[in-house]
Amino acid sequence: MDNILKTKELIKGLKGEITIPPDKSISHRALIFGALTNSKIKIKNLSKGEDCISTLEILEKLGVKYEFISERDLILNSSEGLSASKKVTLNCNNSGTSARLLSGLFSRCDFSCVLIGDNSLSKRPMKRIIEPLGLMGAKIKSNDNKLPLEIEGTKLKAITYYSPISSAQVKSALILAGLGVDEPTRIYEKTLSRNHSEIMLSYLGADIKTGQDDKGYFVEVKKSKLIPKDIEIAGDISSAAFFMVAGAIVPNSDITIKNVGINPTRTGILDVFKQAEIDFTILNKRKVSSELVGDIRVKYTKNIKPFEIKGDLIPRLIDEIPILAVLASKIQGISTVSDAQDLRNKESDRIKTIVDAFLSLGIDIKEKPDGFIINGCAEINKSAILETHLDHRLAMSYYVLSLINNQSMEIKGFNCVNTSFPEFLKLMDKLKN
Ligand code: S3P
């Protein structure tokens, strides 16, 4: 079956420079906010992973036109606004970001729609957005707080919302809803989740302010007209993470990953690299459409130290935990992940799926309700067929696991990497020598 990847052994180190694909989170936002400019804009370096294409196709169904003018640059034309003549079914496929962000937007539009998704997305919790949007007056019917979501667009009212979880998807759904309301909507979170929506909206001239007070981090938005501006998207640190970990562990490696987004709300992995005393540097720091970008150089590091991930660090590296678990499996000593219970709500239950996979390989790992404890070792002693559960980040993490152990493994359902990173194997091959 072509959907099983049999990995091969690596002989020497990883060497050279790569440019990784554009950031998925920023790409979704460029499409959605771009579609709210009611104009023609250019989006440079858009992610063509399946998730972002789902967002693009949904917008197209609502009247937004687009044309790719090169491999990753497109002209987005939203001059006719968003509309639908009758209740329209919109498919988010595997993309939680599409489903959650667009629910916020569609709740205040003057049409009705049904948001559907694939089997995996249809099992993921939507109460986190249905509840606060309901407080704003949104009319959303769901299947027991899961997809499909039937949304009847209506006039919303402003709220102040204290989010029980630090989730950029929840925050952005409410921002998108609040952007259509005259009075200010304020959203609080205890720890700051990725702030790409806030940065892009300021860049596009929206009436938005952010800050911190005794109740937590807040963002406040109200009805705004967005200025049509071209948007350029930085490389995805969540995709860079797989190469960064491989580069740190495979002997003789010295790699540079160019043009990576290093917005501080996303660089928890760099904090972990510091804790672990991994040899890395950031070069050529600059800003691209208001987002911080740099080149990350990682060198093979001999005595990597165990690390502890918890608390405020979690939202800053939530998607990197599978690959950091792989890193922990090669570090002598005990590394821990805590406060990460929301990992159970991702494309798979990432706590359970990682624990099961590691146990099947003979890696010393203990499951906790909110994370795991890994007692790493130099070599893994077993080969196993690894299940991706169609979770792209597990697929790429297991590939790196096989690479750093110089062991051939079978990874079932590997093609799911296409949801975020279709070029993964090609770039990995470029660094092998
Ligand atoms: C995302 C936010 C994160 C992340 C997801 C993308 C976003 O989810 O895991 O891959 O683009 O807003 P949560 O904010 O719900 O944790």
Residues whose N, C-alpha, C, O or C-beta is under 5 A from the ligand:
A	BS01	S3P	S25 T97 S166 S167 A168 Q169 I318 D319
